[in-house]
Amino acid sequence: MKVRSVKLREAHKVATNSGRGSFCSVLWDQQALHLVTASSSDPSISIHDPLLPSTAPKILRHHRDGVTALAISPNSTCLASGSVDHSVKLYKFPGGEFETNITRFTLPIRALAFNRSGSMLAAAGDDEGIKLINTIDGSIARVLKGHKGPVTGLAFDPNSEYLASIDSAGSVIYWELHSGRTLHTLNGIAPDTGSDLSVMNVVSWSPDGETLAAPGLRNDLVMYDRDTAEKLFSLRGDHIQPICFFSWSPNGKYLATSGLDRQVLIWDVARKQDIDSHKFDDNICCMAWKPIGNALAVIDVMGKYGVWESVVPSSMKSPTDDVPNLQSKNSNGLLLFDEDEQDDVDVSGSLSDLGEDSHGETEPPSRKRLRKHTAYEEDFSEAGSEEWSLPKVDSRKKMNCRNKESLNRNEGLRSIMTSARMKMQEAFQPGATPALPGKRRFLCYNMAGSITTIEHDGYSHIEIDFHDTGKGPRVPSMTDHFGFTVAALNENASVFANSCKGEKNMSTLMYRPFSTWANNSEWSMRLEGEEVKVVALGTAWVAAITSSNFLRIFTEGGLQKHILSLDGPVVTAAGFKDELAVVTHASDCLPSNDQMLEFRVFNISSGTQPLRGRLPLTPGSRLTWFGFSEEGLLSSNDSKGVLRVFTNQYGGSWLPLFSASKEKSDENYWVVGLNASKLFCIVCKYPDLFPQVMPKPVLTLLNLSFPLASSDLGAEALENEFILNNMHLLQIQKRMEEMAGAGLDTTSLDDEAFGLEVAQDRCILRLIASCCNGDKLVRATELVKLLTMEKSVKGAIKLVTALKLPNLAERFNSVLEERLLNEAERTKQKPLPNSVAHVAANKTLTSAEKIKTTESAIPLSSPKLTAPLFTKKAKSQEVARVGIQKTEQNQIPVLDDIEKEKEIEKVKSYGEVKKVGEMSGIQPNGSSNPFVKSSNKEANKLVENQVQSHRPSNPFLKSSIK
């Protein structure tokens, strides 16, 4: 054979204390634009440019100890790394930006693997358990346990049906992803690597998914059948020591094997013959075929890497020709969990086609054969006749030929179904954090307090703490023998539930009040074959939503009061006083992976459902928090950091009140709750998505703000204040109507509304000043119509007069005159009934008092105008006594009409004086001169002066006007 030379460059410093070196990793991205390397003795990861090998690589330093495993998603947008520091981290690729710590183990990581769609990451190591991680939200989809030693190799089959794993003792296990069960266990078929950490047993599926390769005991590489796990053949050549690593070419026609004899052999798989070899100075511990070229990347145990060019002779078929196209369902880069959906669809398309020739085959082989046939039928026919001689293979081939027409007919439907049925979001408890081995976590964290748990020797220790220790009772800690996984908390009680356990598959619900007049007030319920997914608490009720889509409602004493069937699987739920809000899936996800969620609000005390509708989410996001504000407004937060609140505007709409994208980019905001103006959250430094129990997290208050567009005036802050004030006024108006309808006193709300009116007028005046300075006069005219107080309108007139805008001042005068005319007309047409005459007396007397106290410098008196958007109550310095005489009541409307007529005449005369002054050039004395010179500072001073309130008299009355 021709001797080739491969130049190796140092990528990582490797400690040689043991004399064996360290296990190092190398891989390509899908476009072969980058090479990634790592070493178990170096905590850094290097991203190299293979076209410019002399340039310095990009270094990622996020691990605290050596990096033992690398994996890259099929679309090369996500890089995963495992380390001796027990963590698995994700990065953006090729930029290398750190994304998240997706999981942790208690011992070092040894192997990582993405499935074909990138929706699932398998991770394993010295812990002996294999974690299947949902890459969308980082949740642990399943933990596979069966190995009795460190797991060193993982491989998803290309059809996403099986996972193969191998341990350091040489045992291989086939796992079925759909069920998580073990299909085949092959004990001791590979070498026992013992304590040599520079060598890792590995397994790998052929690119077509037909065979599984694993190192053999005779310095060979052995091929096993995909479905039966029976040995098919082996590749045995010039290796004189065991094979420690191997790699398939992109088309599966060639294999590269490296042995402890420092040799690398290149194999023609179909001929079962080695076609080339290379001897290196040290053991090659990892290799990777170039995805789009005839080259092989290698790295040795000393951290030196290189690229072996022209691996396959030019006279032979290229390693990238006829690459199997298995048509991954998610080739767009979205990391989606879709194995369950894939299996469901394929079963429906294959079971009906099984005939007499199937010989009792199990479902997975049937599904696999049906899918393969249309993709590359010819290749498999050749492979079957040349390499496979099992009777089972022939029967499958006959079945495929017979079912070809049926498959073609259903292929379009199947592709539509699999693309549409993405992974629906799992149920979660608001305010809970994921479980981490050996660490405390929050079962619940809300505005009242927190519930924490930590597992210890088969049981858990639960503690309940209140933020305000003066209000909440002191609750003793609890020993949890049930293994509770969800909990809810309010000022009066807590409720817990666990996953299904035991032979009867039972889930336990437990209620624990903090104070009660009776002994033994705790109670528990057990649900057989039904798992509690979410719990919620309210005033004298407890709710549990289960895996059977049942909403179970209990009284605080434990009485089973209602059982309702929900329309879809639950996502989350929250309680507030008498109201219970539940979020469920409305349908499968959209092809864009957008969740389709629906919310429902139940009033437990009245047995009604006042609200129901779709829950909006930012495209591509999922729901991360759901609950009520301190005022009882329904609220939600998604994974893109957008907080929404439900209001009655436009018949019921969700308003985006906060967007994390407008805040610091290196912070994540873990929502706890909110009130009318503030968001309560815990700030987590990127990339952490949730807080740790220790040290105790600190609540941060952030201002609520709409995600407004950049204003041409640069007045986003004022516009945000304006919209928030409008929303709050509408909410107060609704509450006042509800209280008035119930016959309750609304004085406190009336005071609150008045304060908001004052603040809103002040904000509008500042916006008007901004519009005038920015020459946006139409917008200023729109704003003046929104002012509530008459004095505010007159203040706006003085403002635009000071800014030398006589035309705008004239328009403002017209607005004021029109509103006074409308007010007088309404007063004439709608006389007040005697039943509310005492309220009218208060209002009119207040107006009269304001007129008397108005200063002579302002030509108009200051009665309060009827709001264009809201109905508000006037304020009086003294509340009228019940003993107001009827004679006074009868006289008041007449006086009010006379005053209104006088005001209208004054407005008209005021406008005429302005016009005469403009035509004659006469400069009137005082501030009424429309052409007096004034700076912007003076205009701003006018705005501030106009909005000084002296309750209960006119809030915009000034002590003096110069």
N, C-alpha and C positions, 0 to 999 in steps of 0.2 A: 504494500500500500504506500501511497505517496505520503511523505512526512510533511505535515503542515505546521506553521508557526503561528501561535496566537499570543499577542502581546497583552500582558495584564498590567493594570494600573492599580495603585493602592487607593481604595475608597474609604477604608476604616482601619483605625489602629486596633490591633487585636492583641490581647494579653496572652502570653505563651507560658504562663506559669505551669499549666497542666501538661504542656507539651503536645496537646491535641488541637490547639486552636479553638475557634468558636464557630457556631453555626451562623452562616451569613445568608442573606436573601437577595434575590435579584428578580425583577420583572419589567416587562414592557407595558406601555400604554397601547390602546387599540390601534392608534395611528403610527406607532413606532417612532414617535417624536421624542420620547423621553425614556430613560432607564432609571429605575428606582432601586437603590441598594440599602441594606441595613445589616447590622451585626449584633449578635447577642452580648457583645462586650462593649458596645457603643450606644449610648442613649439617643443618638441623632440619626436622622434619615436623610439620605442624599438623593437629589433628583438631578440626573446628568443629562446633558445634551449629547447624544451619540454622534452627531455630525461634527461637533466641536469638542472632542474629548479632552483637549488641553485646557479648556475654560473651567473655572471653578464651578462646582455644582451648587445648587440651591440646598441649603441645610435647614431641616426642620428639627427644632430642639424643644420637644414638649414632654418626652418621657424622662423619668428620673433614673431609669436603669436601662440595660441593654434591650434592643428591639429584636424579638425572636420570630416575628411573623409579619408578613405583608400580604395585602390583597387589594386588588383594584376592581372597581365596578365594571361591568361589561361595556358601558359607554364611556369609560375613562373620565368620569367627572368626580369620582369619590375614591379616596385612598383610605384604607384601614390599616392600622398597625397594632400589634400586640407586643407586650413587653414583660420583662422579668418583674416590673413594678406592679403586675397584676391588672393593669388597665388595658382597655381596647379604645383607641381613639380614632376619630374620623377627621379627614381633611378634605378641603376642596382641591381638585386637581385640574390642571397642573400648577395652579397658583400656590398651593401648599398652605392656604389659610386654615387655621385650626377651627374645626366645627364643634365637636363635642366629645366628651367621654361617654361613649355609648353603653359601656358596661364595665364591671369590675369582677375579678375573681379573687379568691383567697390565696391562690398560688400562681406562679408564672404561667403566662400564655405560651402555647407552642404552635398553634395552627389556626388559620383564618381562611374562610372561603365565602365568596359571594355566589348566590345562585344566578341562573342565566339572565333573569330579568333585573337583578340588582335589588329586589324587594326584600331579600333576606340575607343576613350575614350569620354564618356559623362560626362559633368561636369555641376553642377548647384548649386544655393544657393539663397541668399536673393535678387539677381538681377532679379529674376523671369524668366530669359531666360535660356534655356538649350543649351550649346555649344557642338556640335559634332566635335571632334578634330581628324584630321588625324594624327596618331601616327608616320607616316614615316617622315613627314617634319614639323609637328606642325601647319599646316594650319587649319583654321576653315572651316570645310566642310559645316556646316549649323548651324544656330541658330534657335531654336524652341521656339516660344513664344505663350503662351496660358494660363498660370497660373496667378492668381491674387494675389499670395502671395509667400513667400519663398518656393522653391522646396526642399524637404527633402529626397526624395527617388527616385532612378532611377534603371531600370532593363531592359536589353536587352533580348529579347526572344531567346532561344537557336537556333532557325532557322534563326536568323539575319534578320527577316522581320519587327519586331515591337520593339518599345521602350515604356515602361510604366513609367509614372512619377506620383508622388503624392506630394501635398503641405501641408503646416502646417494647412490649413483650412479643409483638408480631401478630397480634390477633386483629382480624378484620370483621366489621359488622356492617351489614346492609340495613338501613333504616328506611321505612316508608314514611314520607313526609306527610301524607294525608292524615294518617292516624298516629304517627309517632312510634309505632311499634317496630320491634326487631323482626326483620324478614329472615336473615341468615347470619350466622355467626361462624366464622372460620378461625379456629384457635391455632395459634402457633405456626401460621403459614409463612411468616416473614422472619427475618433475623431478630434476635433479642439484642437491642442496642445497649441495654444495661444503663450505666451511669454516664456514658459518653454523650455529652450534650452537644458535641460538634456534629453528631449524626442524628438524623431524624428519619424514621420510617415514614414513607409517603404512599398514597394511593392516588390514582388518576383515571378518569373515564376517557375512553377514546372520543374524539370530537363528534362521532355519530351516535354516541351513547350506547353502543352495542356491547362493549366489553369493558371490564375493569382490570386495570393492571396493578400489580403489587410486587415488591421484591420477593424472590424465592429463597429457599434455604440452600440452593446449590449454585450460588453465584449467578443466578439467572433472574429473569423477569417473567412472571407468570400471568397469563390472561385468564379471566374468569367470566362466565356467562352473565349477562346483565340480569336475567330473571331467575335462573336456577342456582347461580353462584358456583356452578360446576367448572372445574378446570378445563380449559379448551386447548391451550398449547403454551409453550414457554419459549423465550428467546435466550439461548445459551451460546456464548461465544468465548472470547479471549479474556474475560474477567477472571482473575485468579483469587479475588476476594469479594465479599458480598457487595451487592449494588446498594448505594446509599441515596441515590436520587435518579430520577428519569423525567423526561418531558416529551409529550406528543408534538409532532409537527401540526400546523394549522389544519391540514387536510387529513390527518390521521394515517398517512401512508408511511411515515417514518417515525422513529423513536430515537431519542438520545439517552444513553444511560451512563452514569458515572459510578465508579466503584471505589472501595477503600484501597484499591491498588493504584490510585491516582490516574486511572485511564478513563477516557470518555469514548464510548463507541456509538456509532451511528448505524441504525438498523433499517432495513427494508422489511416492514412488518409482513407484507403478503408473502415474501419469499423466506421469511424467518432467518435472515442472514445479515450479518454486519457488513457494511459497505465502506466504512472508514473509521479511523480511531485517532486519538491524540493523547500523548502522555504529558502530564503536567507535573510541576514541582511539588504541589501539595494537593490534598484531596479536594475535588470539586464538590461542594456541598449543595449547590443550587444552580439550576439552568432554566432558561426560558427561550423558546423559539420566537423569532421575530414574526409578528403577525402578518406583515405584508412583504416579506423578503426571504431570501435564502441565507439566513444567518442565525447563529445561536449565541445568546449571552450566557456567560458563565461567571461564577464567583467562587473563590476557594476559601478554605477555613482560616486563612490569614487576612481576609478582607480585601483581596485583590480581585478585580473584575476585568473582563475583556469581552470582545465580540469576535466569534469565530465566523468569518465570512465564507461564502460558497461552501456550505457544509455538504450539500448534496451535489454530486457531480453534474455538470451541465448536460451530460448525455442522458440523464434520467429525468423523470417528471419532477417539476418544481414542487416544493413542499407547500406552496400556496395555491396550486391548481386544484379545482374541483373541491373547494372547501364546502363541507356540508352546511346547508342553509336550513336550520331548524325553525326559522321565523319566530324569533323570540317575541312574545306578546307585548313586551314593553321595551322597545328599542329607542324610545325617545328620551331616556335618561331619568325618568321619574322612578324613584325607588319605591316599588310597590310590592306588597305581599299578596300573591295571587295563586299560591299553590292549591289552596282549597277550591277556588273557583275553577282552576284548570281541571282538577280531577272530576269535579261535578259535571262539567260540560262533556268531558270525554267519556265518562261512564254512560251518559245518555245517548251518546252516538255509537257505542260499541256493544252494549248488552243485547240490543235487539238483533245484532248481526251475528251472534255466536251460533254456530251450527253443530252438526254431528262431529265434524273434524277437529273440534277444539280440544277433545280429550280431557275435558274437565280443567282447562287452564284457569289460573286465577285471574282476577280483574286487571292488575297492573300490566301483565304481558299483553293482554288484549288491547288495552288503551294505547300502549306504546306502539304496537305493530300498526294499529290503524292510523296513528298520527304520522308514522314514518313513511307510509306507502306513497302518499302523494308528493312528498318532498323530494325523495331521491330513490325511487323504486328500483331503478336500474342498478345502482351501486349495491343495494342490499341483495338483489338477486345474484349478482356476481359473488359477493362476499359469502352468501349462504352456500353456494355450490362449491366454493373452493375451501372454506375453512370450517364450516359447521356441518356436523354429521349426525346431530341429535334428531330423533324422529319428531320432536316437538317443533323444530324449525320448519320442517317441510309442511306440517299442518298449518302453521301460521301463514306460510307463503300461499298455500291454497286459499286460506280464508281471505287474505288480502286481495288476491286476484278476484275472488268471488264478490268482494265488497267494494271494489274500486268504484263502481258506478254509484253505489250508495254514498260513499264518502264524498265524491265530487258533488253530489246533490246537496249534501249537508255542510260542505266546507264553508260556504259563505255565511250560513247561519252561525256556525260555530265560532268563526272569527269575530262576528259582530258581538256574540254573547261574551266571549272571553275578554274583548276589549272594553265592553261596557261594565262588566262586573269586577270592579276594582275592590280593594280592601275597605270595608266600612269601619269607621272608628269604633274602638272598643269602649265599653262603659267605664266611666271614671267617677270618683267622688270629688266634688269641689274642695279645694284646699288640702288635698292629699299629695304626698310625694312618693316616688317609686321606692320599692323595697331594695335595700342594698345589704348584702351579706355582712353580718357583724356590726351594723350601724343602726342607730336610732333613725326613725322616720316619722313623719307626720301622718297620722290617720285623718286628722282634720285640723285646719288652721283657718280661723275666721275672725270676725270683728269682736267676738265674745272672748275667745281664748284658743287653746290648742289641746289636742290629744296626741301623745307620742307613744310609740311602742318600740321595743327591742326584743329580739328573740334570744333566749338563753336556755340551753340544756333542755330543749323539747317544749318549753313553754315561753310565754311572752310576759313582759312587764310593762303595764300601761300606766301613764301618768296624765292627769288632767290639770291644766293651769289656766287661770283667767288673767287677762291683761290688766284689768282693774281689780286688784285684790280686795278693795274696799266694798265692791258691789257683789262680786261672785263669792260663793261659799268656798271654804277650803275642802277640797275633795281628796280623800286618801287614795294612794296608789292601789292598783288592782293587779292581781296575778291572773293572767289570761291563759287558760288551758284549752281554749277553743281555737286559738289562732285567728283572731279577728283581723279582717283585711280592709273593712270599710267602717266608718263611724261618722256621726253627726253630733253637733254640740250647740246648745243655746244656754241662756242664763239659768234655766230650770232643770235641765236633764241632758242625758246623753243616750245614744243608741248605737249598738254595735252589731256587726254581722260578719260571718266568715264564709269561705268557699265550701263547696260540698266535700264531705269527708266520710270515712268509714265505709263499711260494707253496704249500708243502706243509702249511701250517697246523700247525706243529710246536710242541710245548711241551717245554722242557728242564728236567730235574731234575739238580742237581749236589750232591754230598756232599763236604764238606771237613773232614777230621779235624784236630785241633790237634797231636796228638803220636802218632807211630806208629814201629814198629821198621823199617818198610819204606819205601823211596823211592816216589814217585809213587803215593801211597795215595789221592789224590783220584780220583773217578770221576763220570761223568755219563751220563744216559740221555735219549733223545729219544723223545717220544711223538707220532706223526703223527695229526692229526685228533682229538686227545684232550688236553684242557687240565687241568693240575694245579691243583686248587682249594685244597687244604690239605695241609700237610706236618707231620710229627711225628717226634720222635726218642726213642729209649730206649736201653737197655743192649744194644749190639751189633746194633741194628736201625734201619731207616729206613722210614717209611710215607709213601705219597702217595695221596691220594684224588682222583679225576679226574672230569671232566664226564661220563664214561660210567658213573658210579656204580661204578667199580672201586676196590677197596682193594688197592694194590700194596705188598707188603712185601719189602724188600731187606735183605741182611746188610750189616754195616759194610764188608765188602770189595767190595760191589757185586753179589753173587749175587742173582738174582731168585728169591725163596724161595716166595712165595705170591701168588696173585691171587684175590681174593674179590669177589663181586657184592653190593653193598649194596641194601637195600630201597627207598631213595629218595635224592633229591639230598642231598649232604653240606652241612652247615652249618658245622661246625668239628670239630677233633680235637686231642688232647693226648696226650703220652706221659710215662710215669714208670716207670723201671726196666724190668720185663718187661711192663708193662701199657700197652695202647693203648686210649684211649676215643674213640669216634666219635659225633657227633651228626648225625642225618639227619632229613629231613622224613618224618613218618609218613603225612601226608595233606595235602590242601589246607587252607587256613586256614578257620576257622569264620566264619560271617557277622559275628560280632563282631570279626573280624580277629585273633583269637587264633591264634598259631602252634601247630601240632601237631607236636611234635618227639619224637624217640626217641633214647635213648642205648644204646650197646653197649660193653662192656669186653672186650677180647681179651687173653689171656695169650699173648704171642708165643712164649715158650720152651716152654710145654706144649701150644700149639696148641688152647687151650680158650677158651670164652666164659663166664666166671663170672657176668656180670651183663648184664641187658637189661631195659629198661622205658621208660616215658614220662618225658620231662623236664618237670617243672613250671615254669611261668612265671607271673608276675603278669599278670592279665587286661590285654590291650591292650599288652603289652610284647613285646620281642624279646630274644634272647640276645645279650649283649655280651662275655662272657668265660667261658672254660671251661678247666678244668685240674685239677691235683692239689695238695693241701696238702703241706707238708713231710713229713707223716707218711704220705702216700700216699692220703688221702681224696679221693674225687671231688667236685669243687666246681663251682658255676656262679654267674653273676651276670647279672641282666637289666637292661633299660633303666630300670626303675623303681627300681633301686638295691637290690634284694633279693638277698643272697648266701645260697646254699643249699649244704649239705654232705650227702652220701649216707652213711647209717649202716645198720647191720643191725637197728636197732630196728623192731619190728612187721613183721618179715619183709623189711626193706629199705625205708627211707623217707628222704625229703629233709627236712632240718631247716633252717629259716630262721635263720641265725646272725647276720645283720646287715641292717639296713634303713636306707637313706640318709634316709628320711623322718623318722627319729628324730634326725638330725643337723642341722647348720646348713642353712638353706634356700638360702643363697647360694653353696653349694659343690657341686661334682660330684666323685664319687670314682671315679677310673680304676683299676680293680683290677689288681694285679700278681701277688699270691699271698697265702697265709695259712699260719699254723701252728696249733697247738692252741688258742691264746688270742688271737692278734692277726691283724688284717687289714692286709696291706701294700698301700698304694695311693698314688697321686699325687693330691693335692688340686688340682682345677681350679676357679678362680673362675668362678662363673656369668657368662655362659652357655657358656663353653668346656667341651666334652665330653671333650677329650683333650689331653695335654700337647704342648708343642713340644720339639724336640730341643735348641734353644738358647733361653734358658739351660738348663743341665743340670737336669732335674727332680729333686726331692728326695722320697725315699720317706717316707711318713708311716705310723705304726703306730696303728691304732685298735683298741679293745677289741671283741671279739666279744660280741654281746648279742642275745638273742631279742627279737622284737617283742612283748613281753608287754603284756597289758591292764593298765590302771591298777589297782593293788591297793587294797583297802579298808583295808589296813594301811600303805600307802606303803612296802612292802618289796620293790619290784621288783628292786632291785639284789641283795638276798639270794636272791630266788627265781631270778634269772638265774644267779647263782653255783651254786645248788643243781642246776639243770638241766644246766649245763655240766659240773659235777663228775660227775654221773651218766653223762653221755655219754662222758666221758673214761675213767671206770672200766670201762664196757662195752667200749670200744675196747681198753683194756689187757688185760682179761680174754680177749678174742678173740685178741689177739696171744700171750698166754701159752699159750693152748690150742694155737695153731698151732706155737709153738716147742717145747712139750712133746711134741706129736705127732711133731715132727721130731727129737726127742732132743737138743734144744739147751738150754743153761743159761738159766734164766729169772730169775736173781738180780737183775739190773739192773731188770727190769720189776717184780719183787716189791717192790723198794725204792720204785719210783715209785708203785706201787699203795698202799703203806703211807702215803706222804706225802699222796696224794689222800684216803685214808680219814680221816686226821687233819683235813685241811682241810674235808672234807664234814661231819664231826661238829661241828666248830666252827661251820660255817654253819648247821647244823640247830639247834644250841643258841641261836644268835642269833634264828633264826626263831621258836623256841619262846618266847623272851622277848618278841618282838614280838607274838605271838599272845596271850600272857597280858596284856600291857599293853592290847591291843585287845579283850579279852574274847572271843577266838575259841578257846574251850577244846577244842572238837571237833577243830579243825585242829591244836592243840598235841598232842593225843593221837595223831593220825595221824603227826605228825612224830617223836614219841619212838620209835615203832615202827621208824623208819628208821635210828636210830642204830646204829653198828657196834660200838663199844666198850662193855663193861659199865660202865667208869668214866664214860663219857659219860651213860649212863642215870642213874647215881647223881648225876651233876652236875645233870641235869635235875630230879631229885627235890629236891635242895637248892635249886635255883632257884625252883621253884614254892612250896616251903615258905617261902622268904624273902619271896615275894610274897603270902603269906597265902592260899594256895589249897589247903586241906587235902584237899578232894575230888579235885582233880587230882593231888595228891601220892599219894593212895591208888591212883588209877588207874595212875599211873606205876609204883608198887610192884607192882601186879598184872601189868603188862607185863613187868617185870624177873623176877618170880617165874616167870611162864609160860615165858619164854625160857630160864631156867636149867633148869627141868624138862625142856623139850624138848631142851636140850643134853645133859643127863645121859641121857635116854632114847636119843638117837641114839648116844651113846658106848657104851651097853650093847648095843644091837642091831647095831651095825656095828663089830666088832673089826677092827683094822687088819691087813692081811696082812704076813707077814714081809718081803716084798720092799720095803716102804716103812716098816719099823719104825723105821729111823734118822730119818726125817722126823717120825714121831710122837714119838720121843724128844725131838727139838728142841722141838717145840710144847709138850709136857707139862712139860718142864723149865722152859720159859719161863713157863708158867702158875704153876708152883710158886714160881719166883723172884719173880714179881709178887705172889703172895699174901704171901710173907714180907716184902716191902718195903712193903706197904700200911700206912698209918698207923692208929693206934687211933682217931682221931677219926671215921673212916668205918667203919660197922659191917660193910661188905661188902668182900670181897677183889675183885681186879680181873683175873680171867681174861678173855680176849677172846671176845666172843660171835660166833656164826656170823651173818653178814650176812643180812638178809632178802632182798636182791636180788643180792648178789654173793658169790662164793666167793673168800676172800682167804687169804693165808698169814700165819701169826703171825711175830713178830719175836723174836729172841733176842739177848742181848748177846754171847754167844759161840757160834759155830757148832759144833755137836757134831762131834767127831772120828769118823773112820771106825771107830775101834777100840772103839766102845761095845759092851759085853758083852751077850750075849743075856739074861742074868739080869736086867740092868737094864731091858731092853726089855719083859720079861714083867711086871715089877713096876709099870712106869709106868702102864698102863691102870687097874690096881687103885687106885693112889694118886689118879689123876685122878677116879675114881668117888667115892672117899671125900671128896675136896675138894669135888666138886659137891654131895654130900649136905649137907655142912656149910654151904655157901653158901645152899642152899635153906632150911635151918633158920634161918639168920641173917636171911634176908629175911622169913620168917614172923614171927619174934620181933620184928623191927623194926616190922612193921606192927601187931602187937599192942600194943607199947609206945606207938605213936602213938595208937591208939584209947583205951587206958586214960588217957593224958594228956588227951585231949579230953574224956572223960566226967567225970573227977575234978577237972579244972581245975588239976592239978599241973603246974608248969612245970619240966620236966627241964632239967638243966644242959647247956650246950654248944649247938652249932648245930643239934642235932637237934630243938629245940623248934619245933613247927610254927607257933606264934603269936608268935614273936619279931618285933618291929617292924623293918622294913627298908625303905629307900627304893629307888626304881628304880635309882639309881646303884649301890647295893650289889648289886642283882640283876645289873646289867651287869658289875660287877666279878667276881661269881661266875662268869658265863659265861666271862670271859677267863681266870680262874684254872683253870676246869675243862678248858680245851683246851690248856694248856701241855704240850708233849711233850718227853720226855727219852728219845729212842731209845737203846738198843733196849728199855728197860723200858717200862712202861705209859705211853703218850703223854699221858694225862690226869692223871698223878700230880702232886699238889702237894707242895711242901716242907713246908708247914704250913697248918693250917686253924684260923682263930681262931673 
